[in-house]
Amino acid sequence: MSNTDIIRGAYAAFASGDIPQVLSIFNDDIEWIEAAGYIYAGTYTGAEAIVQNVFTRLGSEWDGFLVEPDTFISEGDQVAALGWLSGTYKATDIAMRARYVHWFTMADGRVSRFESILDSVKVAEAVLP
């Protein structure tokens, strides 16, 4: 299975709510970087920190939150996914749609590093009207 196939599978698992499947492709010491200016901005190490600081919050703070990749670019141990985030922020009831690039570094078929680059202004417009 190629690195791109592994990442495609992770997006499909996330979309179906299968978080254990998503976590299964993370190295134990994965470095997860959320974009500056984003409400979840920061660097998190390990699956537990990612679940607590990102995944759980996404599930509790948004209605209909979707991560939809539309393009994958891969070279060696690097995979980039371009796509769209969308959802309605519960506290404001404002919907957003924002472009993203997710950059994955792979090691032996598992994600060792993730970095999110996104249009945080679009997210902020929903969160902080």
Number of C-alpha atoms within 10 A of each C-alpha: 6 10 22 21 13 18 22 15 15 20 20 17 16 18 14 9 12 13 14 11 15 18 20 13 19 22 19 15 13 21 20 23 20 20 18 14 14 18 15 15 15 14 16 20 16 16 21 13 15 20 15 12 16 18 16 11 14 18 12 11 14 20 16 13 19 17 19 17 19 9 10 17 11 14 9 8 17 16 21 21 22 17 17 18 18 19 21 20 23 15 11 13 13 17 19 19 17 16 18 20 18 18 20 23 19 23 14 10 18 20 26 21 19 20 17 18 16 22 17 17 14 17 25 15 14 19 21 12 8
